[in-house]
Amino acid sequence: MSILLDKDTRVIVQGMTGREGSLRTAFMKEYGTQVIAGVTPGRGGEEVIGIPVYNTVKEAIKNHGAVDASVTFIPGPGLKGAVLEAIDAGVKFIVSPVERVPVHDILEMVAVAQSKDVRLLGPGCIGIISPGKAAMGWLGGNAEWANMLFEPGPIGVISRSGGQSGTVPWVLKVAGLGISTALHTGTEPVLGQSMSDMLALFEEDEQTKGVAVFGEIGGTLEEEAAATVASGKFTKPLVVFIAGAWAPEGMRFSHASSIVERGRGSAQSKIAALKDAGAHVVDSPEEIAPTIKELINV
């Protein structure tokens, strides 16, 4: 199995006719994702690599039936309209690989998504991949690299870093382990899905025997994940690496969501919370695979 995305997930691409949209659509389709339609206002009737484009999400659904997920290649200022349109049309999972989104727009999107039981991954998320099944966004880069880097297996992967989203899957593959699903949380100060939300899904997934996290200083995602473990809502082995331990308080590290201040979001606070909850914290990404391998008795 996998979480959120598999070979049967029916996907649309909002912004398919743009440079990024068309390029990433080609990757997703080649990898095996069921991309059934694209949506770009004013470009209805066109095609991108043989996939029809419509003016609205509802028009795409009318012509192709139910849609499970959407990936949005829309510039930041226009993202809110695209996300709300998808939610209004009944799409239940949205991946937004878009940065520089106005914070008040994100707050509105997240509030509406939560009220409609919609999962919004991002904004600023480079994507999600379930190896050998499907991909949304640009995690994996192209089909050749994705097939080389992401091996199917029993470990779920969550990354705070977009650029390092392939690091944990690679060290797991080298160690003889693969992954069920890998995803990037996103980079914006407010996110649609927390690390705790993802842990809850991995807890329910039969294929996933443990979860590996590439964490970062700043924000409270890891501390919230620690609370989930401590509460007993996540019971599988959890191995975490925290990047940026050297950064002083108040320093911006990597992204806007990675700022350490007032004793929260530091490597020390995250590590303490995770260890107290029973998670396993390692000092380098290379230590993730041997640690989790021992914990799942492989």
C-alpha positions as CSV (number, residue, x, y, z in Angstrom):
1,M,0.0,0.0,0.0
2,S,1.0,3.7,0.3
3,I,-0.5,6.9,1.7
4,L,-2.4,9.5,-0.2
5,L,-1.2,8.4,-3.7
6,D,-1.2,5.1,-5.6
7,K,-1.5,3.8,-9.1
8,D,-5.3,4.2,-9.1
9,T,-5.3,7.9,-8.0
10,R,-6.9,10.0,-10.6
11,V,-5.0,13.3,-10.9
12,I,-5.6,16.7,-12.6
13,V,-2.9,19.4,-13.1
14,Q,-4.0,23.0,-12.5
15,G,-1.6,25.2,-14.6
16,M,-0.7,22.3,-16.9
17,T,0.0,24.6,-19.9
18,G,2.7,26.6,-18.1
19,R,6.4,25.8,-18.4
20,E,6.6,24.0,-15.1
21,G,3.2,22.5,-15.4
22,S,3.8,20.9,-18.8
23,L,7.3,19.7,-17.8
24,R,6.2,18.1,-14.6
25,T,3.1,16.6,-16.2
26,A,5.4,14.7,-18.6
27,F,7.3,13.3,-15.7
28,M,4.3,12.3,-13.7
29,K,2.7,10.6,-16.7
30,E,5.9,8.8,-17.7
31,Y,6.2,7.6,-14.1
32,G,2.8,6.0,-14.2
33,T,0.5,8.6,-12.6
34,Q,-3.0,8.7,-13.9
35,V,-3.1,12.3,-15.1
36,I,-6.5,12.5,-16.7
37,A,-6.8,16.2,-17.4
38,G,-5.3,19.7,-17.1
39,V,-6.9,23.0,-16.1
40,T,-5.9,26.4,-17.3
41,P,-8.5,29.2,-17.6
42,G,-8.7,30.4,-21.2
43,R,-6.8,27.4,-22.6
44,G,-9.7,24.9,-22.8
45,G,-9.6,22.7,-25.8
46,E,-5.8,22.5,-26.0
47,E,-3.7,19.4,-25.2
48,V,-0.4,18.8,-23.3
49,I,1.4,15.6,-24.3
50,G,-2.0,14.2,-25.4
51,I,-3.8,15.2,-22.1
52,P,-6.8,17.4,-22.6
53,V,-6.9,20.9,-21.0
54,Y,-10.1,22.5,-19.7
55,N,-11.0,26.0,-18.4
56,T,-12.3,24.9,-15.0
57,V,-11.9,21.9,-12.7
58,K,-15.7,21.2,-12.8
59,E,-15.5,21.1,-16.6
60,A,-12.7,18.5,-16.4
61,I,-14.7,16.4,-13.9
62,K,-17.8,16.7,-16.1
63,N,-15.8,15.2,-19.0
64,H,-13.7,12.6,-17.2
65,G,-15.5,11.7,-14.0
66,A,-14.4,11.9,-10.4
67,V,-11.0,13.3,-9.6
68,D,-9.1,12.2,-6.5
69,A,-6.2,14.7,-6.5
70,S,-4.9,17.9,-8.0
71,V,-1.4,19.3,-8.3
72,T,-1.2,23.1,-8.7
73,F,1.5,24.7,-10.8
74,I,0.2,28.2,-10.2
75,P,2.1,31.3,-9.3
76,G,1.9,32.2,-5.6
77,P,-0.6,35.1,-5.8
78,G,-3.0,33.0,-7.8
79,L,-2.8,29.8,-5.8
80,K,-5.7,30.6,-3.4
81,G,-8.2,30.8,-6.3
82,A,-7.0,27.5,-7.8
83,V,-7.0,25.7,-4.5
84,L,-10.5,26.9,-3.6
85,E,-11.8,26.0,-7.0
86,A,-10.5,22.5,-6.6
87,I,-12.0,22.2,-3.1
88,D,-15.4,23.5,-4.4
89,A,-15.3,20.9,-7.2
90,G,-14.9,18.1,-4.6
91,V,-11.2,17.3,-5.0
92,K,-10.0,15.8,-1.6
93,F,-6.2,15.9,-2.0
94,I,-4.2,18.9,-3.3
95,V,-0.4,19.1,-3.7
96,S,0.9,22.7,-4.0
97,P,4.5,23.0,-5.2
98,V,4.3,26.8,-5.0
99,E,6.3,29.2,-2.9
100,R,5.9,32.9,-2.1
101,V,2.2,32.6,-1.3
102,P,0.7,35.4,0.8
103,V,0.3,34.2,4.3
104,H,-3.3,35.4,4.6
105,D,-4.1,33.4,1.5
106,I,-2.6,30.3,3.0
107,L,-4.6,30.8,6.2
108,E,-7.8,31.0,4.2
109,M,-6.9,27.9,2.1
110,V,-6.0,25.8,5.1
111,A,-9.2,26.8,7.0
112,V,-11.4,26.0,4.0
113,A,-9.6,22.7,3.4
114,Q,-10.0,21.6,7.0
115,S,-13.7,22.5,7.0
116,K,-14.2,20.3,3.9
117,D,-12.0,17.4,5.0
118,V,-9.5,18.1,2.2
119,R,-5.8,17.4,2.6
120,L,-3.6,20.2,1.3
121,L,0.1,19.3,1.1
122,G,2.2,22.4,1.1
123,P,2.3,25.2,0.0
124,G,6.0,25.0,-1.0
125,C,5.9,21.2,-1.2
126,I,8.0,19.8,-4.0
127,G,5.8,16.7,-4.1
128,I,5.0,13.2,-3.1
129,I,5.9,9.8,-4.5
130,S,4.8,6.2,-3.9
131,P,7.6,4.2,-5.6
132,G,6.5,2.2,-8.7
133,K,3.0,3.6,-8.5
134,A,2.7,7.4,-8.9
135,A,4.2,10.8,-8.3
136,M,2.7,14.3,-7.9
137,G,4.9,17.4,-8.2
138,W,8.5,17.2,-9.1
139,L,9.9,14.9,-6.3
140,G,12.1,12.5,-8.3
141,G,12.9,15.0,-11.1
142,N,12.3,12.7,-14.0
143,A,11.1,9.1,-14.5
144,E,14.7,7.7,-14.9
145,W,16.0,9.3,-11.7
146,A,12.8,8.5,-9.8
147,N,13.1,4.8,-10.7
148,M,16.8,4.8,-9.7
149,L,16.4,6.7,-6.4
150,F,13.0,5.6,-5.0
151,E,12.8,1.8,-4.3
152,P,9.5,0.3,-3.0
153,G,9.7,-0.9,0.5
154,P,8.5,-0.7,4.1
155,I,9.6,2.8,5.3
156,G,7.6,6.0,5.1
157,V,9.7,9.2,4.6
158,I,8.9,12.7,5.6
159,S,11.2,15.6,4.7
160,R,11.2,19.2,5.9
161,S,13.8,20.0,3.1
162,G,12.8,20.0,-0.5
163,G,16.4,19.8,-1.7
164,Q,17.1,16.9,0.6
165,S,13.9,15.0,0.0
166,G,15.9,12.3,-1.9
167,T,18.6,11.9,0.7
168,V,16.7,9.5,3.1
169,P,15.2,7.4,0.3
170,W,18.7,7.0,-1.1
171,V,20.4,5.9,2.1
172,L,17.5,3.5,2.7
173,K,17.9,2.0,-0.8
174,V,21.7,1.6,-0.3
175,A,20.9,-0.3,2.9
176,G,18.6,-2.7,1.2
177,L,15.4,-0.9,2.4
178,G,12.8,0.8,0.2
179,I,10.0,3.2,0.9
180,S,6.2,3.1,0.9
181,T,5.7,6.8,0.3
182,A,8.0,9.8,0.5
183,L,6.8,13.4,0.7
184,H,8.0,16.9,1.4
185,T,6.0,18.9,4.0
186,G,6.4,22.3,2.3
187,T,8.4,25.4,3.0
188,E,5.8,28.1,3.8
189,P,5.3,29.5,7.4
190,V,1.8,27.9,7.5
191,L,1.2,24.4,6.0
192,G,-1.9,22.4,5.2
193,Q,-0.6,19.2,6.6
194,S,1.6,18.7,9.7
195,M,4.1,16.0,10.4
196,S,1.6,14.6,12.9
197,D,-1.0,14.3,10.1
198,M,1.4,12.3,8.0
199,L,2.4,10.0,10.9
200,A,-1.3,9.2,11.5
201,L,-1.6,8.0,7.9
202,F,1.6,6.0,8.0
203,E,0.3,4.4,11.3
204,E,-2.7,3.1,9.4
205,D,-0.7,1.9,6.3
206,E,0.0,-1.9,6.4
207,Q,3.1,-1.6,4.1
208,T,4.8,1.0,6.4
209,K,6.8,-0.6,9.2
210,G,8.6,2.5,10.3
211,V,9.1,6.2,9.4
212,A,12.3,8.2,8.7
213,V,12.3,12.0,9.0
214,F,14.7,14.5,7.6
215,G,13.9,17.4,10.0
216,E,15.1,20.9,10.4
217,I,15.3,23.6,13.1
218,G,12.6,26.1,13.1
219,G,8.8,25.7,13.5
220,T,7.2,23.1,15.7
221,L,6.5,20.2,13.3
222,E,9.0,17.9,15.0
223,E,7.8,18.8,18.5
224,E,4.2,18.1,17.4
225,A,5.3,14.8,15.9
226,A,6.9,14.0,19.3
227,A,3.6,14.7,21.0
228,T,1.8,12.3,18.6
229,V,4.3,9.6,19.5
230,A,4.0,10.3,23.2
231,S,0.2,10.1,23.0
232,G,0.4,6.6,21.5
233,K,-1.2,7.7,18.2
234,F,1.9,6.7,16.4
235,T,3.4,3.4,17.5
236,K,5.8,2.3,14.8
237,P,9.6,3.0,14.9
238,L,10.4,6.7,14.2
239,V,14.0,7.8,13.3
240,V,14.7,11.5,12.9
241,F,17.6,13.6,11.8
242,I,17.5,17.3,12.6
243,A,19.5,19.6,10.2
244,G,20.8,23.0,11.2
245,A,21.8,22.2,14.8
246,W,24.6,24.8,14.5
247,A,22.3,27.8,13.8
248,P,21.9,30.4,16.7
249,E,18.6,31.5,18.0
250,G,16.8,34.0,15.7
251,M,18.7,33.0,12.6
252,R,16.8,32.2,9.4
253,F,17.7,28.7,8.2
254,S,16.8,27.4,4.8
255,H,13.1,28.6,4.7
256,A,10.8,31.1,6.3
257,S,9.3,28.3,8.3
258,S,12.7,27.4,9.8
259,I,13.3,30.2,12.2
260,V,14.5,29.5,15.8
261,E,13.3,31.9,18.4
262,R,12.2,32.2,22.0
263,G,13.3,28.7,22.9
264,R,11.1,27.0,20.3
265,G,12.2,25.2,17.2
266,S,15.8,24.7,18.2
267,A,17.5,21.5,17.5
268,Q,17.9,21.0,21.3
269,S,14.1,21.4,22.0
270,K,13.2,19.1,19.1
271,I,15.7,16.4,20.0
272,A,14.6,16.5,23.7
273,A,11.0,16.2,22.8
274,L,11.5,13.4,20.4
275,K,13.7,11.4,22.7
276,D,11.4,11.9,25.6
277,A,8.5,10.5,23.5
278,G,10.5,7.4,22.5
279,A,11.6,8.3,19.0
280,H,15.2,7.7,17.9
281,V,17.3,10.8,16.9
282,V,20.5,10.3,14.9
283,D,23.4,12.7,14.3
284,S,23.6,12.2,10.5
285,P,21.4,11.0,7.6
286,E,23.7,8.1,7.1
287,E,22.7,6.7,10.5
288,I,19.0,6.6,9.6
289,A,19.1,3.3,7.7
290,P,21.1,1.1,10.1
291,T,19.0,2.5,13.0
292,I,15.6,1.8,11.5
293,K,16.8,-1.5,10.0
294,E,17.6,-2.7,13.5
295,L,14.3,-1.4,14.9
296,I,12.1,-3.2,12.4
297,N,14.2,-6.4,12.7
298,V,15.2,-6.7,9.0
